[in-house]
Amino acid sequence: MSELDRELLAWVEDCCGQAVADAARMPGGASRQAWVVTLDQGGRKFLRMDAGSSALSAVGYDLAREARVYRWLTDKPVRAAGFCGVSPDGRALLLDFVEGEPGRLDDPSLARDFMAQVNALHALDPPPELAHDDLAVWTRLYREHCPDPDPLIDLGLRQLAETAPGPSERMVLVHGDLGPGNVLHDGRRVTGLCDWELAHVGDPMEDLAWITVRAMLTPFVPIDTAFGGYDGPVDAERVRYWQLACQVRNLIGLGAAGAAGGDLGMAMLFATLHRRVTAELLCEALGVAPEPVEAPEPSDTHTSGVYRAVLDDLRTVIAPALEGYASARAKSVARLVRYLDMVDRIGSSLARQDQLDRDRFDLGDDAEAAHYWARATQREEVLMGPAMGRLAGMRLPRL
C-alpha cells in the first residue's frame, strides 16, 4: 500500500481519525519528500516528510517552523493549505490537500488573482517570531553544510555584503520562494500558495524578486504587467539586489542538498541555469560586459551510438512502463545520458577553452572573476543544454 513506515502511518491515522488507504510519493524532493495520503473513508491529505538529511533543518528551517507558518496563516485572507498536525519527532507535517496544479500562470486573469494573493500576504502584520537575518542563515548553511567551497557563491556573497541596501521601511512576511510553480490553481483561480518552509519576516521586494526568478522556470505574464497589480511601490534597485540574493541562495541550497537520495538530473539542470544567471547578475552589478563563448560543433564519437541506444530505450520502453515518481526519475536519467553524450562529443574542447580563460583572467579581482564565471557557466550550459529543453538560454526577467 505505502512505503511510509508503520509509525508514521499510525500518526497520520491518529491525526485524521481514520485509516489510510494509500500513500503515494510525489516527484521531486531529496531531504524533503512530498506524499499524497488517501484516507479510507474518502478525502486526501498532503504530507511533507523530512528524510533525516536536511541541511535546512540544521540551520532552523525545519518542519516545526513551517508548521508555525501554517498555523499563523489560519483564518488569514491568504489561500494556503489548512494545518492538521506536526509529528511528535518533528519529521512530518500533515496538511489539508489543496486541489489544483502548480502550472503556468501566463493567463492574465490567473496572474491578477495571484498578485491579489501577494497583496493580501504583504498587507498583514508579520509575526515577530519569524523574524531573522535570512542571508546570515544561508551563509551559515553554506559555510557549515556545503561539502566544497564554490568561488561563484563566494563572489556572490561578497557582492551582497558590499551592496546591501539596508532594512526596508516596510517589513512583511516574505514567502521565501514565491512565484509560478509554487502556486496551485484550477485554471480559473488560485487555490493555494504552497511550500512555506522558507517564510520569514523581511523586505517585500524579496518576494517580488522571487517571482522573477520562478518566472524563468514556469511560464508567467510579462513582469511589468504582473507588478502593475502590486499594491505598493516597486523599488527596482532593491528588486535587483534581491534577485542576486535569490540566485546565490539557490546555489547554496543545491550545494547543501547534493544528490544524495535526490534527483541528480534535475539538480544539475537547475544548477546550470542558476549558475549562469548568477554570473550574469554579478557582471551587471560590477559593470562587466562579458564576451560570449564560441561553442564547438558536436561530432559523433565511437560511443555516440551507445548513448543514442540508451536514450531510445529510456524514451520508448522504460519510461512508458512507469508512472509517478518512478517515471520522473527515468526522465532524469535521460537528462544525465544527454549530458554525458555532450561531454563525450565536445567536453575536451570546452575544457581547453576554460584553461585559456583561467590563464587570461585575474580571479583575485572581482570584476575579472565575474567575467570568467560568465563564460564558464555558458560552457556548462552548452554541455547541459540538450537536457534542459526550453530552459537553455532562459533569461531572468528584468524591471
N, C-alpha and C positions, 0 to 999 in steps of 0.2 A: 504493500500500500504506500509506504513512505520510507525515505531514508532518514527521516528525523528520528533521533533516539527516543526511547520509551519515556525517559524522564521529562523531556521537553514536550512530547505529545501529551503526557499526563497534565502538565502545567497548562497547556493550551485548552484542554478539555475542561479543566477546573475553571479557567477564566470564562469560558463560553457556556458552561453548564450543560454541555452535550458532547457526544463522541465526535471524533474526527473521522470522516470517511476517506479523505485523501489529502495529501500534501505534495505539491509539485514545485520543484525549484525552477525559478525563472532564470533566463540567460543573464550573464554579467555578474560582476562581483567577485572578489577574491577573499579578502579578510572579512568582508561583509557579504552575506548572502541574502537573497530575497526569495520568499516562498508564498504561494497561494494555498491557503488551507480551506478545504471544502468540508463543511460540517454535516453530520449525519442527518440532521433534521432540516437541512436546507440553509442556504446562506454561505458566504465566504468571508474569510479574514485574510489580512496581509501580515506576514511575519518577517521581520528583519532579524538576522542572527549573526552574531559575532563569532567567526570561526576560531577565535583564540589567537590570531596572529596580527591583530590590528594595531599598527603604529599610531593611528589616530586615537585609539583608546588610551594608549600610553601617555599622550600629551593632553588628555582631558576631554577629547571629543568622543566620548563613549555613548553607548545606547541609553544609559541612565540620564545623561544630559539631554539627549534628543527627546527622551520621554518628557522631560520638563518643558521642552518647547511645545510638544503636542498638548500637554495639559494646559499650558498658558493660552494656546490658540482656541481652546474650547469656548464656545459661545462668542468668539470674536467674528467680525464680518470678513473673515478670510477663509476661503474654501480649502480645507485640508482634512485628511483622514481623522476620524474620531479615535481617541486614545482608549485602548482596552486594558493594557497592563504591561509591566516590565517584569521579567522573570526574577526570582529571588537572587540568582547569581549574576544578574545584570547582562547576561549574554544574549537575551532575546527580547524583542519589542513587538507587541501584538497590537495591530491597528484594525479599524474597520476597513473593509475592502471598498475602494472607490472605483466606480465604473468609469471607463474612458481609456483612451490610448495616448501615449506620450509622443504623438506625431507632429507633423508640420504645423506651423502657426502662420502660414502665409495668406490665410483668408483674413481680409481686413476686419470683419466683424469679430472673429475669434481673437485677433490681436488686440482689438479695443477692449474686449472683455478681460483679456489677460492684464492689460495695463490698468484696468479698473481694479483688479486684484492687487497689483503692485501699489496703487494709490491707497487702497484700504489698509494694506500692511504698514506702509510708511506713515499713515495718519495716526497710528496707535502709539500711546506712550510706551516705550520699550521697557521690558522687565530688567531692573538693575542687576539681578543675579546672573544675567547672561552677558554682562559687560566684561571685556578683557581686551588686551592688545593682541589682535588676531595675527598680525605679521610676526610678532615675537613668538607666538605659539608655533607658527610654521617654520620659523628659523630654528627653533629648538628641535622640531621634528626632523629637519634636515641635518642638523649637527649630530643628533643622537641616534637617528634611525635609518638614514640613507647609508648603504654599505660603502660607497666610494664618493670622494669629493667630485663635484661637477663644476668645471670652470665657468660654464654658462650660467648656472644658478648663482655662483659666487659673484659674477659680474652683475647679474640682475639685483641681488640683494644689496650690493654696494650702491647701485644707482638709485634704488628705492630709498635707502637711508639718506643719500645726499639730496634728494629732491622731495622728501616728504612734505606735503602741503600743510601739515598741522591739523588739529582737530576740526571737525565740521561744526558749523554753527548749529546744525540740527542733527541730532542723533536719533536713529531708528533701529528697529530690529531688522538686521540685514539677513536675508535668507542664506547667503553664502555660496550659492551655486544656482542662481535663478536664471530662468530663461527656457527657450524651446527645448524639449526633451525632458525637462523636469516639471512639465505642465501637462496634466491629464485633461482631455476634452472629449466630447462625444460628437464632434463635427459641427455643433451649433453653439455650445458654450463651454467655458472652462468648468470642469468638475472638481478639480483639486490641484493645489500646488504640493509637490511631493519632495522627498529627500531633504529633510530639515536638519540633518546631522551637523551641519557646519554653521548653523544660525548663531549670530552674536550681535551685540549692540555696536553700531558703527555708522559710517558715513553712507547716506543713501546713494551717493554716486557710485559706491562699490557695487550695489545691486544693478545699477544701470550698466556698469562695465561688464558684469557677468552676463547680462542679456546679450551684449555684443559678442562676447566670446562664444556663448552657446549658439548664437545665430550662425556661426560658421558651420556648426555641426548639423543643425536641423533647419530646414527652410523657414524663413521668417519674412515679414513685411520689411520694406526699407526702414532702416533705423530712424531716420529723421521723421518718417511717418509715425512710427511707434512712439517715439519720445515726444511727439506733438501732443500725445494724450496723457503725458505725465503731469500730475498736479504739483507744480513747483518748478523753480528754476533748474535748468540743466547746465551744470558747470563743466564745459567741455574739457578744460585743463585738468580738473580733478578726475573726470572720467578717464582721460588718457593715462594719468598716473595709476589709477586702479586697474586699467587694462593690463599694464605691465605687472602689477601685483598679482592679478588673477593668473596670468600666464606663468609667472615664477612659481606660484603655489601649485599649479597643475604639474609642473615638472617635479617639484618636491614630492607631491603625492604619488606620482608614478614611480619615482625613485625609491620611496619608502615602501610602497606596496610590493614592488618587484613582480615576479611572475609566479611566485610560489602559490600553488592552488588556484591560480587565476588564468586569465586568457592572454597568453603571450602575444598572439597575433593582433588582438585589439590594443593591447598595451603599446606595442611597437607602432601601430598605426597612429594612435593619439600622440605618443611621444614625438614622432616625426613631425606631425603638424604643429604641435605646441612649441617645439624647439625652434622651428623655422620662424614662426610668428614672434616668439620671444626675441630672437636675434634681430628681426626687422624693427621691433619696437625700440630695442636698445640703440640701433643705428639712428633711428629718428630722434631719440632723446639726446644722443651725443653728436648730432649734426653730421652723420656719415651717409654718403650715397654709395651703397655697396655695388660692386661690379657683379653682374650675373655670371654664373659658371657656364662653361661650354661642355655639355654632356656628350660623351662619345656615343656613336650609333651602336646599339647592341647587335652582336652577331652570334650565331649558333656556335656551340662548342660540342665536344663529343658526348656531353651529358645532357644537353638540352632536350633530347628526345625522352630521356628518363623523366625529367620534370614535367613534360607535357603529358606523359602517360599517367603520372601520379595525379595531376590536376584533373585529367579526364575521368579517372576512377572516382575521385572525390566528388566531382560535379554530377556524374551520371549514374553512379552506383551507390556510393556510401551515403552522401547527403540525402538523397530521396528516401532512403530506408530509415532515416532517423527523424526525430521531431523534438521540438522544445529545446532544452538545454544541450542535449547531445548534438542536435543539428547545428546549433550556433557554434559549438566547438569544432565541428567538422569544417565549417566555413572559415574558422580561424586558422586551422591547419592549412587550408588552401592559401590563405594570405601568406603564411610563412614559406610555402613552396614557391610562390611567385617571387617573394623577396630573395630567396636563395638562388633562384634562376637568374635574377638580375645581378646578384653578386658574382655568380659564375661567369656571366657574359661581360660585365664591364667593371667589376669591383676593383681589379688591379689598376685599371686606367684612372679611376677616381682616386685611388689611394696615392698614386703618383702626383696627381693634382694637389691633393691635400698636403703632401710633404712639401711641395713647392710653396704653398701658401704659408705653411708654418715657418719656412725659412725666410719668407718675404715680410711677414707682419711681426711687429713687436707686441707679443701677447702680454707684456707688462704694462702697456698703455691701453687704457680702457677703450678709447675710440678705435684703435687699430684692432684690438681684440674683438670688438663688436663687428668690425668689417670681416675679420677672419671667420667668425661664427655665422655670419650671414651667408657666406659662401659654403662653409662646411655643412650647414643644415640644408642648403639647396642640394648638395651632393647626397645627403642622407635621403632626401625626398625623391631624388632620381631613382635610388635603389628600391625604395618602398612604394614608389608611385603606382605601379601596376596593381598593387594590393589595396590602394587607397580609394580607388574609384573617383567619385566626384570631389572628394576632399583634397585630392592632389592639387596643389596650387591655390587652394582656397585662401581668400584674404580676409583679414579682420575688418568688420565694418567700422568706418571712421566717422566722426562727427565733423 
